[in-house]
Amino acid sequence: MRARRILAAVGVGSALAVGLMATPAQAAPTGCWTEKTTPSFGRGACNNLSGGGMWRLGIRCTDGDWKWSAWKRVTTPTSLRCDAGTIIGNPWIDTA
């Protein structure tokens, strides 16, 4: 019985960890925007950097690549492209 509980806890914890790592944020944070301009090209920016915030753009490609821009402290849009394949879902913004 105890072994069953331990295995269940490990399984749930592993599933949550994998799910959190494999799923980027879907909605852009307040003041930020993203768009997929072609099937393999995405861009975005954050327009409100009050408080010294930083942001970066991310995409996931059908060839298995995950790409992120450098962390930015400017409101100028940035873009990323899948070298092979297309973007899965939509580009996203991470903030720090």
N, C-alpha and C positions, 0 to 999 in steps of 0.2 A: 504494500500500500504506500509506504513512504517513497519507495523508488518510483512508483507511478506518479506521485505528486511532483517529485524532483524533475522527472522527464517532462511532465506537462509544463512546469514553470520554465524550464530551459527552452522548450519548443516555442512557447508564447513569446518569451524574451527574444529569441532568435528571429522569429517572424516579425516582431515589431522593429528590431534593429535593421533588418534587411529592407523592410517597407519604408522606413524613414530615410535610409541612405539612397534608395532607388527612386524616391519620389520627390522631385524638386517642388518648391512653392509654385502654385498655379496662378495665383492672383498677384499682380504687381503691387508693391507697397504704395501707400498714399503718396501722391506726387511723382510716381514713376509710371512709365509706360513701356510696352513692348509690342512688336509686330513682326509677323513673318512676311517678308516682302516677296520672296519666291519660295518654292518648296525647300531649298537648301540654304537660304540666307535669312538671318534674323537680325533685328536691331532694337535698341531701346535706350532709355536714359531716365534719370531722376532730375526733376526740376526744383525740388525743395531739399536743400542740403543744410537747413538751419540746424544748429547744434553740432556742426562738424561731422555729419554723417558721411559714410562711404557706401558705394554700391558697385556691383559688377553684373554683367550680363552672362547668362548661361544658356547653352543649348545641348540637346541630346540628339545624336544622329543615328540613322538606321544601320550604319556600319559598325555600331558599338562604341563610337567615340562620345565622350562628354567634353565640352569645351566651355571655358570661362574666360572672360576678358580680365585684364588687370583691374585691381581695385581702383576706383575713380573718386575724386573729390570735386569734379566739375560737372556742369549740366549738359555738356556737349554729348550728343548721341554717339554710341559706339555700335559696331556690328560684328557678327561672327558668321562663318560659313562652314558647312559640312564639306570636307574634302571629297568624300565619296558618300553617296546616299543622300537622304533628305532628313529634315528635322522631324523628330517624333514629337507630337503635341505642339506646344508653342514655346518661344523663348521665355525666359523668366529673369527676374531681378532678385539678387541676394543683397541684403543690406547689413552694415556693421556699424 
